[in-house]
Amino acid sequence: NAGVTQTPKFQVLKTGQSMTLQCAQDMNHEYMSWYRQDPGMGLRLIHYSVGAGITDQGEVPNGYNVSRSTTEDFPLRLLSAAPSQTSVYFCASLPDAGTGPVGTQYFGPGTRLLVL
Amino acid sequence: AQSVTQLDSQVPVFEEAPVELRCNYSSSVSVYLFWYVQYPNQGLQLLLKYLSGSTLVKGINGFEAEFNKSQTSFHLRKPSVHISDTAEYFCAVSEYGGSQGNLIFGKGTKLSVKP
C-alpha cells in the first residue's frame, strides 16, 4: 500500500490563480479530510468527507472547495488563491467514519503552497 | 466547542533526560485524545491515543501519556529522550459520538534534544 499520497509537494501561485491539490489513498478508507498547518497555529480542519459523494465543512472552509466522487480521491480546490492561503496542506484518511472505536488516522506528506 | 492548549511552545532537553509535554483540553462532551509527532518536513504520525479504560496509555518510541479527567489534561512523557526524538508534538482531541476523524489540534510543542 502507498498509504496517503499528495501531489504536488510544492507549488507557487500568483494571487487570483486557481489550482487543485490532489490527495489519494489506497486503503479503502471511508473518511478523508484536509488540514492546513500554519506556524504557531497547529493544524486546522478545512473540509472532510465521510464517504463518496458526502462532504462537509470544517473549521476554516472559506476559499476552498472539495468533492468526493470516488473512495480513493479527495481533491482540494482553490478557486482564486490569496496570500492568506500560503500554508502547508495535509490530507488524512481514517478507516471508519462512524462513531465506533477510533482507528488510526493516516496523514499524507503534505503540500507546501506559496501564494504571491 | 472543544479547544486544546499545549502549555509550552518549545521544550529544550538534554539527551537521556526525562521529558513531559503538557496538554490541557476543554470540552463540554467526552472526547478521544491523541498525541501526534511531526518530524521535519514530514507528515504527522500517531504516537498514542486514549479512547477509554486505563488512564495510562503507552505508545510508540517509549512514549506514554496519562489522562486526567478532573484536570482535563493528557500530558505526554518519556523517561529518557534521544536525539532522534527531536520533532514537533501535537496534542489533539475528537468528540465522542461525533465524526471521530475531525481533530482539534493544539498549537504544537517543539522538542529539541541536545547532546
Contacts between the chains, C-beta under 8 A, distances in Angstrom:
chain1	res1	chain2	res2	distance
A	4	B	43	7.7
A	31	B	99	7.5
A	31	B	100	7.9
A	31	B	101	4.3
A	33	B	101	5.8
A	33	B	102	7.2
A	35	B	103	7.9
A	35	B	105	7.9
A	40	B	9	7.3
A	40	B	107	5.8
A	40	B	108	7.8
A	41	B	107	6.1
A	42	B	4	7.8
A	42	B	90	6.1
A	42	B	105	3.9
A	42	B	106	5.5
A	42	B	107	4.4
A	42	B	108	5.4
A	43	B	44	7.6
A	43	B	90	7.0
A	43	B	92	8.0
A	43	B	103	7.4
A	43	B	105	4.5
A	44	B	105	7.3
A	45	B	102	5.8
A	45	B	103	6.9
A	45	B	104	7.9
A	48	B	99	6.9
A	48	B	101	6.3
A	48	B	102	6.1
A	50	B	99	6.5
A	50	B	101	7.8
A	58	B	102	6.7
A	59	B	104	7.9
A	90	B	43	6.0
A	90	B	44	6.9
A	92	B	44	7.9
A	92	B	101	7.4
A	94	B	100	7.2
A	94	B	101	4.4
A	96	B	100	7.8
A	97	B	99	6.5
A	97	B	100	7.4
A	97	B	101	6.2
A	98	B	100	7.4
A	99	B	96	7.8
A	99	B	97	5.4
A	99	B	98	7.3
A	99	B	100	6.3
A	100	B	100	8.0
A	101	B	51	6.4
A	102	B	32	5.3
A	102	B	49	6.5
A	102	B	51	5.7
A	102	B	94	7.1
A	102	B	100	4.9
A	104	B	46	5.4
A	104	B	49	8.0
A	105	B	46	6.8
A	105	B	101	6.1
A	105	B	103	7.3
A	107	B	36	7.9
A	107	B	43	3.9
A	107	B	44	4.3
A	107	B	45	7.4
A	108	B	43	5.6
A	109	B	42	6.4
A	109	B	43	4.9
A	110	B	42	7.7
A	110	B	43	5.6
